[in-house]
Amino acid sequence: MAKIAFWITAGPELRDKALANIVLAGRIKTNRQQDVEVYFFGPGVKLVGNADEALTQSLQALNDGNVPMAACPFNAEQYGVTESVGRHGVSMEPAGEALVRLVEQGYQIIGV
C-alpha cells in the first residue's frame, strides 16, 4: 500500500492547483484504497480558512472518505482563520511535527 501525504502550500491565488490535488487525494483514497493524508501549510491554510463552495465540497469529501487533514496552527492564527479551518474537519498540528511524523511513518510527500 502506498502512503501519500499532500503538503498543500498553494494559497488563494493558486486555488485551482490546490483544489485539483485535494480532489486527487480523495480519489486515491476512495478508488485505490491507499493511505492518504493532507496537510495545509502557509498560504494553503488561508485557502482552507476562506474556502469557497467547490473547496468546501472537496474538503467534505475527504472527511467522508476518512482522509486525515491537518493544518499549521501558527499559520491559522496568523491568517485569523483558526475557527473556519476547524469547521472543515481539519485538525491542528505544528508543521515541523507533522513533517517529521509523516517522514518517520514512511509517507511520500507531494508538495503542491
N, C-alpha and C positions, 0 to 999 in steps of 0.2 A: 504494500500500500504506500502510495506517495504521501508525503507530508509537505504541504504547501502553505506558506504564510504570505499573504498580500500585505505589503507595507505601503499604505496609501499616504503620500505626501502631496498629491495633486490637490490644489485648492479650488475655490470657486471659478477662477479663470481657466482651469483645466477640467471643468465639471464632466464633460463627455468622456475624457480619458479615464477619470476615476470611476465614473458610472459603468463604463464598459468592463473594467476589471472587477468591480463589485458584482456585476451580473455574472461574469465568468466564474468567480469564486463560488457563487451559489450553484451554478450548473455543474461544476466539477464535483461538488459535494453531492448534489442530488442525482446526477446522471451517471457518475462514475464511482460513487461511494468512497471518495478519497478523504483523507484527513486534512481539513482546510481551516485556517484561521485568518482573520482580517484585523489589521492594526492601523489606526489613524494617527498620524503624526504631523506636527506643524500645520500648514495650511489645510491639510486633509481634515483636521479636527474642526476648523472653521467651516469647511464644506458641509460636514455632517450636522453641525450646530445650526446651520441655516438651510437645511435640506428642502428642496422643492418636492413636488408630488412624485415625480419619477424616482428620485433618490429615496424618498420615504418608502415607496413601494418595494424598491430593491433591498433596502435595509430590513424591511419586514419579511421579505422572502428569505433572507439569511437567518433571521430569528426563527422562522417557521421550519427551516432546514437544520436547525441546531448548529449553525456555524458560529463559533465564538468570535465576538468582536470586542475590541478594547481600544482605548484612546489614551493619549497622554493627558493626565490631569492638569499638568502645568500649562499646556497649550490651551486646554479648555478654559482654564481660569484667565489666561492671557487674552483670549478672544471673547470672554464673557458668555460662553455657551455651555457651561457645565450641565445645567438642568436640561437644556434641549438635547444635548448629546445623550444623556441618560434616558430620556424618553424614548429613544430609538433602540433601547436594549443594549447599548454599548457600555461596557464596564470601564472603569478607570484603572490603569496600570502604568507606572512610570516607564518611559521609553527604554531606558537602559536595562531595567529589569526584564521587560518584555523581550527585548532583542537577545539578551543572554539566555533567557529561558527557551526561546524558540530555537536558537542555535544548539544549545545543550540537548534539546529534545529531538534534534535531527531534522528540523524543518528546512526546506529550501525557501529562501526569502526572495520574493519577487517585488522589486521596488517600482512604484507607479507614481 
